[in-house]
Amino acid sequence: MSITDVDDDAEQTSRPPAKVGYGCPPVHSQFKPGQSGNPSGRAKGSQNLKTLFNKVLNEEISLRDGSDIKKISKAEAVVRGVVVGALKGDPRNVAILFRLAEQAGQFQDGPSDITEIRRVIVRWQGDKDEEADAV
C-alpha cells in the first residue's frame, strides 16, 4: 500500500455521508458549475410583449407642425391624434380620450370648495299660464 492510497482511505472515512432527500440531491446528480438546469429555455436578450410594446411606443418620429418639424414619441403622436379626433367630434375618439383621462387620474375626486348645491327657480312657467286663464 502506498502513501497516497492511505490518504484516500482516510478522506473517505473522515467525511460523514451527505444528506440525501428533498432539496438535497446526491452530489453526482447536482448541476455542475456553469451548467444550466434548463438548456433549451428562454434565450438571452429575448423580450416579452410589454417590453416590446413600450420600446415601440417610445421610439421617436418626426411631426410637422406648420413649418416646424418636431421629434415626438409615437405614444405622444397617438394621444395627439385621439385629441384632434375628439375635437372634430368623432364619438369613438371622445370615448377613448375619456378612458385615457380616467386612467391617468384626471377625474379623481379631490378637496372641493363646494359645500352646498341649491336649485333656484327664477320663474315658474305654471303661474303665467294660470294668470292667462284667469283673465
Backbone hydrogen bonds in HBPLUS format (Angstrom, degrees):
<---DONOR---> <-ACCEPTOR-->    atom                        ^
c    i                          cat <-CA-CA->   ^        H-A-AA   ^      H-
h    n   atom  resd res      DA  || num        DHA   H-A  angle D-A-AA Bond
n    s   type  num  typ     dist DA aas  dist angle  dist       angle   num
A0006-VAL N   A0002-SER O   3.40 MM   4  6.68 149.7  2.49 141.6 148.9     1
A0007-ASP N   A0003-ILE O   3.10 MM   4  6.42 154.0  2.17 147.8 154.6     2
A0008-ASP N   A0004-THR O   3.09 MM   4  6.34 158.0  2.14 147.8 152.8     3
A0009-ASP N   A0005-ASP O   3.16 MM   4  6.34 160.4  2.20 144.1 149.0     4
A0010-ALA N   A0006-VAL O   3.01 MM   4  6.21 150.9  2.09 144.8 152.9     5
A0011-GLU N   A0007-ASP O   3.01 MM   4  6.28 151.3  2.09 148.1 155.0     6
A0012-GLN N   A0008-ASP O   3.15 MM   4  6.40 160.3  2.19 150.3 154.9     7
A0013-THR N   A0009-ASP O   3.17 MM   4  6.32 153.0  2.24 144.1 150.9     8
A0014-SER N   A0010-ALA O   2.98 MM   4  6.00 140.2  2.14 140.8 151.2     9
A0015-ARG N   A0011-GLU O   3.32 MM   4  6.39 148.2  2.42 147.1 151.4    10
A0021-GLY N   A0024-CYS O   3.04 MM   3  5.19 158.8  2.09 132.1 136.9    11
A0024-CYS N   A0021-GLY O   3.07 MM   3  5.19 161.7  2.10 121.1 124.7    12
A0029-SER N   A0026-PRO O   3.09 MM   3  5.62 148.4  2.19 113.1 121.8    13
A0030-GLN N   A0027-VAL O   3.38 MM   3  5.40 166.5  2.40 105.2 109.2    14
A0035-GLN N   A0032-LYS O   3.04 MM   3  5.42 160.2  2.08 138.8 138.6    15
A0041-GLY N   A0038-ASN O   3.09 MM   3  5.27 150.2  2.18 123.4 120.7    16
A0046-SER N   A0043-ALA O   3.35 MM   3  5.84 163.5  2.38 129.8 129.6    17
A0052-LEU N   A0048-ASN O   3.08 MM   4  6.35 165.4  2.10 156.2 160.4    18
A0053-PHE N   A0049-LEU O   2.85 MM   4  5.96 160.9  1.88 151.7 157.3    19
A0054-ASN N   A0050-LYS O   3.01 MM   4  6.19 167.5  2.03 150.2 153.0    20
A0055-LYS N   A0051-THR O   2.93 MM   4  6.05 152.6  2.01 145.4 153.7    21
A0056-VAL N   A0052-LEU O   2.95 MM   4  6.17 160.8  1.99 152.9 156.6    22
A0057-LEU N   A0053-PHE O   3.00 MM   4  6.21 163.9  2.02 151.7 156.5    23
A0058-ASN N   A0054-ASN O   3.05 MM   4  6.08 137.6  2.24 140.2 149.8    24
A0059-GLU N   A0056-VAL O   3.25 MM   3  5.40 158.3  2.30 104.2 110.7    25
A0075-ALA N   A0057-LEU O   3.13 MM  18  5.02 149.5  2.23 147.1 138.4    26
A0074-LYS N   A0059-GLU O   2.98 MM  15  6.04 137.0  2.17 166.0 177.3    27
A0061-ILE N   A0072-ILE O   2.79 MM  11  5.67 161.9  1.82 164.1 165.1    28
A0072-ILE N   A0061-ILE O   3.02 MM  11  5.67 153.3  2.10 162.3 165.7    29
A0063-LEU N   A0070-LYS O   2.71 MM   7  5.14 158.6  1.75 155.1 160.8    30
A0070-LYS N   A0063-LEU O   2.76 MM   7  5.14 165.6  1.78 155.5 155.3    31
A0065-ASP N   A0068-ASP O   2.78 MM   3  5.22 158.3  1.83 149.2 156.3    32
A0068-ASP N   A0065-ASP O   3.19 MM   3  5.22 149.2  2.29 127.0 121.9    33
A0077-ALA N   A0073-SER O   3.05 MM   4  6.39 153.2  2.12 146.1 153.9    34
A0078-VAL N   A0074-LYS O   2.95 MM   4  6.21 152.4  2.03 148.3 155.0    35
A0079-VAL N   A0075-ALA O   3.04 MM   4  6.33 162.1  2.08 150.1 154.5    36
A0080-ARG N   A0076-GLU O   2.89 MM   4  6.08 160.1  1.93 149.5 155.4    37
A0081-GLY N   A0077-ALA O   2.96 MM   4  6.15 152.9  2.04 142.7 150.0    38
A0082-VAL N   A0078-VAL O   2.96 MM   4  6.28 152.0  2.04 148.9 156.3    39
A0083-VAL N   A0079-VAL O   2.97 MM   4  6.23 161.4  2.01 152.7 157.3    40
A0084-VAL N   A0080-ARG O   2.94 MM   4  6.16 163.2  1.96 151.6 156.0    41
A0085-GLY N   A0081-GLY O   2.95 MM   4  6.09 160.3  1.99 145.1 150.8    42
A0086-ALA N   A0082-VAL O   2.88 MM   4  6.09 152.2  1.96 146.8 154.7    43
A0087-LEU N   A0083-VAL O   2.92 MM   4  6.17 153.5  1.99 148.7 155.8    44
A0088-LYS N   A0084-VAL O   3.07 MM   4  6.34 138.0  2.25 141.0 152.1    45
A0090-ASP N   A0085-GLY O   3.12 MM   5  5.66 162.3  2.16 157.1 151.5    46
A0089-GLY N   A0086-ALA O   3.01 MM   3  5.08 149.2  2.11  99.9 109.7    47
A0094-VAL N   A0090-ASP O   3.03 MM   4  6.31 150.1  2.12 150.8 160.2    48
A0095-ALA N   A0091-PRO O   3.01 MM   4  6.21 159.6  2.06 145.6 150.1    49
A0096-ILE N   A0092-ARG O   2.98 MM   4  6.26 159.0  2.03 147.7 153.6    50
A0097-LEU N   A0093-ASN O   2.85 MM   4  5.95 157.1  1.90 144.2 150.8    51
A0098-PHE N   A0094-VAL O   2.96 MM   4  6.21 161.8  1.99 152.2 156.2    52
A0099-ARG N   A0095-ALA O   2.98 MM   4  6.18 156.1  2.04 146.3 153.2    53
A0100-LEU N   A0096-ILE O   2.87 MM   4  6.12 159.6  1.92 151.8 157.1    54
A0101-ALA N   A0097-LEU O   2.87 MM   4  6.07 159.3  1.92 149.8 155.9    55
A0102-GLU N   A0098-PHE O   2.92 MM   4  6.07 153.0  1.99 144.2 151.3    56
A0103-GLN N   A0099-ARG O   3.02 MM   4  6.26 157.8  2.07 146.8 152.5    57
A0104-ALA N   A0100-LEU O   2.92 MM   4  6.10 138.6  2.09 142.4 154.1    58
A0106-GLN N   A0101-ALA O   2.91 MM   5  5.30 167.5  1.93 160.4 156.2    59
A0105-GLY N   A0102-GLU O   3.12 MM   3  5.15 154.5  2.19 100.0 107.8    60
A0130-GLU N   A0126-GLY O   3.11 MM   4  6.31 154.4  2.18 147.9 154.8    61
A0131-GLU N   A0127-ASP O   3.01 MM   4  6.21 152.9  2.08 148.0 154.9    62
A0132-ALA N   A0128-LYS O   3.14 MM   4  6.34 150.3  2.23 141.3 148.7    63
A0133-ASP N   A0129-ASP O   3.14 MM   4  6.38 147.9  2.24 142.3 150.2    64
A0134-ALA N   A0130-GLU O   3.10 MM   4  6.29 145.5  2.22 141.0 150.0    65
A0135-VAL N   A0131-GLU O   3.20 MM   4  6.39 139.4  2.38 141.5 150.6    66
